[in-house]
Amino acid sequence: METKDPHTELIVIGGSAGSLQVILEAVKNLKADLGFPIVLVLHRKAQAESILPKLMQQFSAIEVIEIEDKTEIERNKIYIVPSDYHLLFENKNTVSLDSSEKMNYSRPSIDVTFRSAAEIFKQSTIGVLLSGANSDGVEGLKYIKKNQGRIWIQDPETADVDYMPKQAIQNVEYDLIIKPNNLANYINQLK
Protein backbone atom coordinates (compact mmCIF):
# COMPACT_ATOMS: atom_id res chain seq x y z
CA MET A 1 0.00 0.00 0.00
CA GLU A 2 1.31 3.45 -0.95
CA THR A 3 1.90 5.85 1.96
CA LYS A 4 1.10 9.54 1.70
CA ASP A 5 4.56 10.48 2.96
CA PRO A 6 6.72 12.13 0.30
CA HIS A 7 10.06 10.72 -0.74
CA THR A 8 12.79 11.66 1.76
CA GLU A 9 15.80 13.47 0.33
CA LEU A 10 17.32 14.82 3.56
CA ILE A 11 17.15 14.42 7.32
CA VAL A 12 18.48 17.31 9.40
CA ILE A 13 18.91 16.60 13.10
CA GLY A 14 19.45 19.38 15.60
CA GLY A 15 20.44 19.01 19.22
CA SER A 16 22.25 20.57 22.09
CA ALA A 17 22.88 19.48 25.68
CA GLY A 18 21.97 15.82 26.09
CA SER A 19 21.58 15.01 22.39
CA LEU A 20 24.90 13.29 21.64
CA GLN A 21 23.98 10.04 23.40
CA VAL A 22 20.71 9.87 21.44
CA ILE A 23 22.60 10.33 18.18
CA LEU A 24 25.29 7.76 19.02
CA GLU A 25 22.59 5.22 19.88
CA ALA A 26 20.77 5.93 16.62
CA VAL A 27 23.80 5.72 14.32
CA LYS A 28 24.63 2.27 15.72
CA ASN A 29 21.35 0.97 14.34
CA LEU A 30 21.04 2.77 11.00
CA LYS A 31 21.08 0.66 7.87
CA ALA A 32 23.91 1.47 5.46
CA ASP A 33 21.74 2.10 2.38
CA LEU A 34 19.37 4.78 3.63
CA GLY A 35 19.00 6.48 0.24
CA PHE A 36 19.47 10.01 1.63
CA PRO A 37 22.02 11.97 3.69
CA ILE A 38 21.70 12.90 7.36
CA VAL A 39 23.05 16.29 8.48
CA LEU A 40 23.72 16.84 12.19
CA VAL A 41 23.68 20.33 13.71
CA LEU A 42 24.97 20.07 17.27
CA HIS A 43 25.82 22.85 19.68
CA ARG A 44 29.35 22.26 20.87
CA LYS A 45 32.42 24.21 21.88
CA ALA A 46 34.72 25.54 19.19
CA GLN A 47 38.00 23.65 19.09
CA ALA A 48 40.88 23.21 16.68
CA GLU A 49 40.22 19.55 15.92
CA SER A 50 36.91 17.81 16.31
CA ILE A 51 36.92 14.26 17.65
CA LEU A 52 33.19 13.90 17.06
CA PRO A 53 33.39 12.42 13.52
CA LYS A 54 35.93 9.80 14.68
CA LEU A 55 33.84 8.98 17.73
CA MET A 56 30.65 8.59 15.70
CA GLN A 57 32.40 6.53 13.02
CA GLN A 58 33.21 3.91 15.66
CA PHE A 59 29.47 3.35 16.11
CA SER A 60 28.33 3.74 12.50
CA ALA A 61 28.24 1.51 9.43
CA ILE A 62 27.66 4.72 7.45
CA GLU A 63 30.54 7.06 6.63
CA VAL A 64 30.64 10.09 8.98
CA ILE A 65 32.10 13.32 7.58
CA GLU A 66 32.70 16.71 9.15
CA ILE A 67 31.53 19.28 6.61
CA GLU A 68 33.93 21.71 5.00
CA ASP A 69 32.99 24.69 2.87
CA LYS A 70 31.59 23.52 -0.50
CA THR A 71 31.28 19.89 0.63
CA GLU A 72 29.17 17.86 -1.79
CA ILE A 73 26.38 16.07 0.01
CA GLU A 74 25.85 12.43 -0.99
CA ARG A 75 23.27 9.82 -0.08
CA ASN A 76 24.06 7.21 2.59
CA LYS A 77 26.41 9.47 4.54
CA ILE A 78 26.20 11.32 7.84
CA TYR A 79 27.49 14.89 7.87
CA ILE A 80 28.38 16.91 10.96
CA VAL A 81 28.32 20.70 10.87
CA PRO A 82 31.64 21.94 12.29
CA SER A 83 31.62 24.00 15.46
CA ASP A 84 31.60 27.78 15.10
CA TYR A 85 30.02 27.81 11.59
CA HIS A 86 26.48 28.03 10.27
CA LEU A 87 25.59 25.59 7.50
CA LEU A 88 23.70 26.71 4.41
CA PHE A 89 22.52 24.56 1.52
CA GLU A 90 23.44 26.10 -1.83
CA ASN A 91 21.46 23.45 -3.70
CA LYS A 92 20.63 19.76 -3.23
CA ASN A 93 24.27 18.77 -3.70
CA THR A 94 26.46 21.47 -2.16
CA VAL A 95 26.67 23.25 1.20
CA SER A 96 28.58 26.28 2.37
CA LEU A 97 29.80 27.39 5.76
CA ASP A 98 29.15 30.84 7.18
CA SER A 99 30.70 32.55 10.20
CA SER A 100 28.14 35.36 10.59
CA GLU A 101 26.86 36.29 14.05
CA LYS A 102 25.45 33.68 16.39
CA MET A 103 21.71 32.96 16.35
CA ASN A 104 20.10 31.91 19.65
CA TYR A 105 23.59 32.21 21.17
CA SER A 106 24.71 29.43 18.84
CA ARG A 107 26.96 28.87 15.85
CA PRO A 108 26.09 26.53 14.28
CA SER A 109 22.47 27.51 14.63
CA ILE A 110 19.90 24.77 14.17
CA ASP A 111 17.38 27.38 12.95
CA VAL A 112 19.73 28.56 10.17
CA THR A 113 20.34 25.04 8.83
CA PHE A 114 16.71 23.89 9.17
CA ARG A 115 15.51 26.96 7.29
CA SER A 116 18.10 26.54 4.54
CA ALA A 117 17.25 22.83 4.19
CA ALA A 118 13.53 23.64 3.90
CA GLU A 119 14.18 26.23 1.19
CA ILE A 120 16.09 23.70 -0.94
CA PHE A 121 14.48 20.33 -0.15
CA LYS A 122 10.90 21.52 0.58
CA GLN A 123 8.54 18.59 1.40
CA SER A 124 11.41 16.07 1.05
CA THR A 125 12.93 17.35 4.33
CA ILE A 126 12.58 15.79 7.76
CA GLY A 127 13.65 17.98 10.67
CA VAL A 128 14.42 16.23 13.96
CA LEU A 129 14.90 18.21 17.17
CA LEU A 130 16.48 16.55 20.20
CA SER A 131 17.47 17.42 23.77
CA GLY A 132 18.74 20.93 24.48
CA ALA A 133 18.70 23.94 26.76
CA ASN A 134 17.54 26.75 24.46
CA SER A 135 14.89 27.22 21.79
CA ASP A 136 17.22 27.04 18.77
CA GLY A 137 15.50 24.91 16.14
CA VAL A 138 11.91 25.91 16.88
CA GLU A 139 11.72 28.62 14.19
CA GLY A 140 13.53 26.35 11.75
CA LEU A 141 11.02 23.56 12.37
CA LYS A 142 8.17 26.00 11.65
CA TYR A 143 9.82 26.82 8.34
CA ILE A 144 10.22 23.12 7.45
CA LYS A 145 6.52 22.59 8.20
CA LYS A 146 5.57 25.69 6.15
CA ASN A 147 7.36 24.03 3.21
CA GLN A 148 5.45 20.74 3.79
CA GLY A 149 8.41 18.94 5.36
CA ARG A 150 7.99 16.59 8.29
CA ILE A 151 8.80 17.32 11.94
CA TRP A 152 10.00 14.83 14.53
CA ILE A 153 10.63 15.91 18.12
CA GLN A 154 12.23 13.96 20.93
CA ASP A 155 9.83 13.11 23.74
CA PRO A 156 10.79 15.67 26.42
CA GLU A 157 10.39 13.01 29.11
CA THR A 158 13.29 11.09 27.54
CA ALA A 159 15.52 14.17 27.07
CA ASP A 160 18.45 14.92 29.40
CA VAL A 161 17.55 18.60 28.97
CA ASP A 162 13.89 18.97 28.04
CA TYR A 163 13.65 22.71 27.27
CA MET A 164 14.31 22.48 23.52
CA PRO A 165 11.86 19.67 22.72
CA LYS A 166 9.21 21.18 25.03
CA GLN A 167 9.46 24.52 23.22
CA ALA A 168 9.10 22.75 19.89
CA ILE A 169 6.06 20.71 20.97
CA GLN A 170 4.36 23.84 22.32
CA ASN A 171 5.05 25.96 19.23
CA VAL A 172 5.25 23.70 16.16
CA GLU A 173 2.81 21.42 14.38
CA TYR A 174 4.75 18.14 14.52
CA ASP A 175 4.34 14.76 12.84
CA LEU A 176 5.97 12.48 15.38
CA ILE A 177 7.18 12.40 18.98
CA ILE A 178 10.13 10.03 19.14
CA LYS A 179 11.83 8.14 21.91
CA PRO A 180 15.62 7.79 21.50
CA ASN A 181 15.47 4.00 21.13
CA ASN A 182 13.03 4.35 18.19
CA LEU A 183 14.85 7.03 16.17
CA ALA A 184 16.95 4.65 14.03
CA ASN A 185 13.94 2.44 13.37
CA TYR A 186 11.87 5.39 12.09
CA ILE A 187 14.75 6.55 9.89
CA ASN A 188 15.36 3.04 8.51
CA GLN A 189 11.71 2.76 7.43
CA LEU A 190 11.79 5.93 5.32
CA LYS A 191 11.66 5.75 1.52
C-alpha positions as CSV (number, residue, x, y, z in Angstrom):
1,M,0.0,0.0,0.0
2,E,1.3,3.4,-0.9
3,T,1.9,5.8,2.0
4,K,1.1,9.5,1.7
5,D,4.6,10.5,3.0
6,P,6.7,12.1,0.3
7,H,10.1,10.7,-0.7
8,T,12.8,11.7,1.8
9,E,15.8,13.5,0.3
10,L,17.3,14.8,3.6
11,I,17.1,14.4,7.3
12,V,18.5,17.3,9.4
13,I,18.9,16.6,13.1
14,G,19.5,19.4,15.6
15,G,20.4,19.0,19.2
16,S,22.3,20.6,22.1
17,A,22.9,19.5,25.7
18,G,22.0,15.8,26.1
19,S,21.6,15.0,22.4
20,L,24.9,13.3,21.6
21,Q,24.0,10.0,23.4
22,V,20.7,9.9,21.4
23,I,22.6,10.3,18.2
24,L,25.3,7.8,19.0
25,E,22.6,5.2,19.9
26,A,20.8,5.9,16.6
27,V,23.8,5.7,14.3
28,K,24.6,2.3,15.7
29,N,21.4,1.0,14.3
30,L,21.0,2.8,11.0
31,K,21.1,0.7,7.9
32,A,23.9,1.5,5.5
33,D,21.7,2.1,2.4
34,L,19.4,4.8,3.6
35,G,19.0,6.5,0.2
36,F,19.5,10.0,1.6
37,P,22.0,12.0,3.7
38,I,21.7,12.9,7.4
39,V,23.0,16.3,8.5
40,L,23.7,16.8,12.2
41,V,23.7,20.3,13.7
42,L,25.0,20.1,17.3
43,H,25.8,22.9,19.7
44,R,29.4,22.3,20.9
45,K,32.4,24.2,21.9
46,A,34.7,25.5,19.2
47,Q,38.0,23.7,19.1
48,A,40.9,23.2,16.7
49,E,40.2,19.6,15.9
50,S,36.9,17.8,16.3
51,I,36.9,14.3,17.7
52,L,33.2,13.9,17.1
53,P,33.4,12.4,13.5
54,K,35.9,9.8,14.7
55,L,33.8,9.0,17.7
56,M,30.7,8.6,15.7
57,Q,32.4,6.5,13.0
58,Q,33.2,3.9,15.7
59,F,29.5,3.4,16.1
60,S,28.3,3.7,12.5
61,A,28.2,1.5,9.4
62,I,27.7,4.7,7.4
63,E,30.5,7.1,6.6
64,V,30.6,10.1,9.0
65,I,32.1,13.3,7.6
66,E,32.7,16.7,9.1
67,I,31.5,19.3,6.6
68,E,33.9,21.7,5.0
69,D,33.0,24.7,2.9
70,K,31.6,23.5,-0.5
71,T,31.3,19.9,0.6
72,E,29.2,17.9,-1.8
73,I,26.4,16.1,0.0
74,E,25.9,12.4,-1.0
75,R,23.3,9.8,-0.1
76,N,24.1,7.2,2.6
77,K,26.4,9.5,4.5
78,I,26.2,11.3,7.8
79,Y,27.5,14.9,7.9
80,I,28.4,16.9,11.0
81,V,28.3,20.7,10.9
82,P,31.6,21.9,12.3
83,S,31.6,24.0,15.5
84,D,31.6,27.8,15.1
85,Y,30.0,27.8,11.6
86,H,26.5,28.0,10.3
87,L,25.6,25.6,7.5
88,L,23.7,26.7,4.4
89,F,22.5,24.6,1.5
90,E,23.4,26.1,-1.8
91,N,21.5,23.4,-3.7
92,K,20.6,19.8,-3.2
93,N,24.3,18.8,-3.7
94,T,26.5,21.5,-2.2
95,V,26.7,23.2,1.2
96,S,28.6,26.3,2.4
97,L,29.8,27.4,5.8
98,D,29.1,30.8,7.2
99,S,30.7,32.5,10.2
100,S,28.1,35.4,10.6
101,E,26.9,36.3,14.0
102,K,25.4,33.7,16.4
103,M,21.7,33.0,16.4
104,N,20.1,31.9,19.6
105,Y,23.6,32.2,21.2
106,S,24.7,29.4,18.8
107,R,27.0,28.9,15.9
108,P,26.1,26.5,14.3
109,S,22.5,27.5,14.6
110,I,19.9,24.8,14.2
111,D,17.4,27.4,12.9
112,V,19.7,28.6,10.2
113,T,20.3,25.0,8.8
114,F,16.7,23.9,9.2
115,R,15.5,27.0,7.3
116,S,18.1,26.5,4.5
117,A,17.2,22.8,4.2
118,A,13.5,23.6,3.9
119,E,14.2,26.2,1.2
120,I,16.1,23.7,-0.9
121,F,14.5,20.3,-0.1
122,K,10.9,21.5,0.6
123,Q,8.5,18.6,1.4
124,S,11.4,16.1,1.1
125,T,12.9,17.4,4.3
126,I,12.6,15.8,7.8
127,G,13.6,18.0,10.7
128,V,14.4,16.2,14.0
129,L,14.9,18.2,17.2
130,L,16.5,16.6,20.2
131,S,17.5,17.4,23.8
132,G,18.7,20.9,24.5
133,A,18.7,23.9,26.8
134,N,17.5,26.7,24.5
135,S,14.9,27.2,21.8
136,D,17.2,27.0,18.8
137,G,15.5,24.9,16.1
138,V,11.9,25.9,16.9
139,E,11.7,28.6,14.2
140,G,13.5,26.3,11.7
141,L,11.0,23.6,12.4
142,K,8.2,26.0,11.7
143,Y,9.8,26.8,8.3
144,I,10.2,23.1,7.5
145,K,6.5,22.6,8.2
146,K,5.6,25.7,6.2
147,N,7.4,24.0,3.2
148,Q,5.4,20.7,3.8
149,G,8.4,18.9,5.4
150,R,8.0,16.6,8.3
151,I,8.8,17.3,11.9
152,W,10.0,14.8,14.5
153,I,10.6,15.9,18.1
154,Q,12.2,14.0,20.9
155,D,9.8,13.1,23.7
156,P,10.8,15.7,26.4
157,E,10.4,13.0,29.1
158,T,13.3,11.1,27.5
159,A,15.5,14.2,27.1
160,D,18.4,14.9,29.4
161,V,17.6,18.6,29.0
162,D,13.9,19.0,28.0
163,Y,13.7,22.7,27.3
164,M,14.3,22.5,23.5
165,P,11.9,19.7,22.7
166,K,9.2,21.2,25.0
167,Q,9.5,24.5,23.2
168,A,9.1,22.7,19.9
169,I,6.1,20.7,21.0
170,Q,4.4,23.8,22.3
171,N,5.0,26.0,19.2
172,V,5.2,23.7,16.2
173,E,2.8,21.4,14.4
174,Y,4.7,18.1,14.5
175,D,4.3,14.8,12.8
176,L,6.0,12.5,15.4
177,I,7.2,12.4,19.0
178,I,10.1,10.0,19.1
179,K,11.8,8.1,21.9
180,P,15.6,7.8,21.5
181,N,15.5,4.0,21.1
182,N,13.0,4.4,18.2
183,L,14.9,7.0,16.2
184,A,16.9,4.7,14.0
185,N,13.9,2.4,13.4
186,Y,11.9,5.4,12.1
187,I,14.7,6.5,9.9
188,N,15.4,3.0,8.5
189,Q,11.7,2.8,7.4
190,L,11.8,5.9,5.3
191,K,11.7,5.8,1.5
